[in-house]
Amino acid sequence: MAGVVAGVFVSGSGASSNASQAVIRVNVAATDSKFTLSRRSAPVGAVIFTVTNKGKKSHDFKIAGKKTQVLLPGHSGTLRVTFSKQGRYPYLSTVSGQAAAGMKGVFTVEPAPITPTPSSTFTTVPTTVSTTVGTANTTVKVDMFDDNGPPRFVLSQTTIPSGMVTFVIANKCVSYCSFDLLGVKAGTLLAPGESETWTVALHPGRYAYQCDADPVQMKGAFDVTP
């Protein structure tokens, strides 16, 4: 996979890391078919991944826009990543064919612990959210690209009537991409040329989407009308 991409799934507002928070350390063992992590989640903040190649082939490890050098068998490398937002962060080997063979996964970043201030007073503001789903049945084509211009989604329509919506998703990128409808459905991290189809019920509102492998550049939103 060429280039460096960031993989961030944002659920809700981002939380800043606490400078005094201890750095989390994760050991990553790479064999020729998979990664095994000593832990699969951490709170928002800094994480140091220590990657050891225990296989017979060369591998690298990429997460959140950073990756190790290609590691020869028996070699190790470290990667420090500061996660500023909670969510799902895909990781994979970018060596040709290895992610498709199983060398990939998802690391979960959880909200940072919050220490309440005793003197603080919080007021809950009620909000009203429409949960009524319409009766329309709509099919939306979603094409994903990362060449001949910036990484991007192309949707067949960006205003959709409320109801059952079927997304037909095709990865036309030269690297792994996904269509993640935030808070509704996390799409599969698709290899180049792969596709998937899924259907969800959408009530009126505005919906954000992104690619889990490159949420900084590859994101957007569409409206669902009553």
Residue, then its C-alpha position, 0 to 999 in steps of 0.5 A: m500500500a503506497g503512502v501513509v494514511a490515518g485510520v480513525f473512527v470518530s464516535g462523538s466529540g473528541a477528547s484531548s489526552n491528559a499530559s499526566q496520563a501514563v503511556i500505554r504499551v502494547n506488544v505486537a507479535a507478527t507471524d506470517s498470517k496474523f498480528t497478536l496484540s497483548r491488548r486490543s484497547a486503550p484509553v485516549g492518549a499515547v500508546i507505544f506499540t512494540v512490534t516483533n516479527k516472529g514469522k519467516k517473512s518481512h512485515d510492517f505494522k501500520i495504524a493511525g497514519k503511522k507505520t514501522q519500517v519493514l521488519l525482517p524475521g526476528h527483528s523488532g520496531t516501536l511505534r508511538v501513536t497519540f490517539s486524540k479521539q475515541g473510536r476504532y482504528p484499523y491496523l494492518s501490514t502494508v506489505s503486498g498481499q499480507a492484509a488480505a491474507g489476515m494480517k489486519g485488525v482493529f484497535t479500540v480507543e476508549p474515552a479518557p477517564i474523567t476526574p470530576t471537580p467536586s465544585s462543578t455543577f452540571t445541568t442536563v439539557p434535554t434534546t429531542v431526536s426524531t426516531t420516526v423512519g419513513t417508508a421509502n426504499t432507496t439504493v445509493k451507490v458508493d464508490m471510493f477512490d484514492d488516486n487521480g486526486p484526493p481520497r474521496f467518496v462519490l455517492s450517487q445521491t447526497t439527499i435521501p428520503s427516510g426509510m430503508v437505504t441500501f448502500v452498494i459500496a465499491n472500493k476503487c482505491v489502490s489501497y484498503c478503504s471502508f465506508d463507515l456510517l458513523g453511529v449506524k454501521a461500520g463497513t468492512l475494510l475492503a481490499p482494492g476491487e472488493s465490494e459489499t452491500w448492506t441495508v439500514a433504516l435511517h430516520p430524518g437527519r444529517y449523517a456523517y461517514q468516513c473511511d476508517a483507513d483515512p478519516v482525515q481526508m476521506k469523509g463527508a455527510f448526507d441528509v435524510t429528509p422526512 
